[in-house]
Amino acid sequence: MEHGSENNFWKNKDVLVTGAGGFIGSHLVERLVGLGANVRAMVRYNSQGMRGWLEHSTCKGGIDFRSGDIRDSFFVEDSIKDIHTVFHLAALIGIPYSYVAPEAYVATNISGTLNVLQSARKFGIPRIVHTSTSEVYGTAQTVPISELHPVTGQSPYSASKIGADKLAESYFLSFETPVAIVRPFNTFGPRQSARAVIPSIISQLFQSSKIQLGATSPTRDLNFVSNTVEGFLAAGESDSAVGEVLNFGSGQEISIGDLATLIAEIMNVEIEIESSEERLRPEKSEVFRLLADNSKAEQLLDWTPQIGLREGLSKTVEWLSDHRALYRPSEYAR
């Protein structure tokens, strides 16, 4: 179900979204603006003054932008004052890049999260929704993966997110900070970075029927971005989410190879897959299977995904077709 639209929960609420210029963050900001929230959007400072995917948003004029760095505690504290709900999405997310720059992931994902939690505690913020990732589970030991599944740091990225999640948990247990931990599985859709497999496949197929992939046998639980956004809203609305970890996935899995074939079918093109050495993760770092158990989110939040894989992929293909210039299919984006 769609959240916030029927009960006017978000109307005139003062909301902060960190990582607001990113893929999921920009969709969440636009949804909140549409629901009547007063949105403060934290975006990373850059010399061009660009605001990520919100730079050309039709909602841009109604957003209070704050440009800075999540690693700066003074900036974070100043941005959180007078806020009702914080949606914390700011993070470094690329797994391959975490192999070469692990310190940046600790500084952004762990220390940045600490800044958010400490500032929220100081000001008594009523709700913090902290973003985790299904990567913290590592390769599935049991399926479907419930929130009780062990966590494994199979990459510096996942290790940094485990650390951030545990900090959020500790602030709830130590200080009763009202934080909910939401754990999206593989969210996809318009605006996703070329580092992700779906835009990589689509953009390559626009150019050639021969595409390069890493491992094709691992499976992923792919969830369209609007489904994930509704999950965030549900976690922000429900008192039942406080102190909990909540999976947001589709409850279905597909191998990377079958995914590529499905995308080619939707695009009505032939496909030939080549294995690329540089796209392979280190063997012990590869997550071979992800499949979400959504039952807790359904029970506590009345949340279930509304848009399925094929429909979501069709929407994504259409969007990428209109934005081909933003992607460089011949290059491997880390």
Secondary structure, DSSP 8 states (H G I E B T S, - for coil): ---STTT-TTTT-EEEEETTTSHHHHHHHHHHHHTT-EEEEEEE--TT---GGGTT-TTGGG-EEEEE-TT-HHHHHHHHTT-SEEEE------HHHHHH-HHHHIIIIIIHHHHHHHHHHHHT-SEEEEE--GGGG-S-SSSSB-TTS-----SHHHHHHHHHHHHHHHHHHHH---EEEEEE-EEE-TT--TTSHHHHHHHHHHH-SEEEES-SS-EE-EEEHHHHHHHHHHHHH-GGGTT-EEEE--S--EEHHHHHHHHHHHHT---EEEE-GGG---GGG------B--HHHHHHH-----S-HHHHHHHHHHHHHHTGGG--TTS---
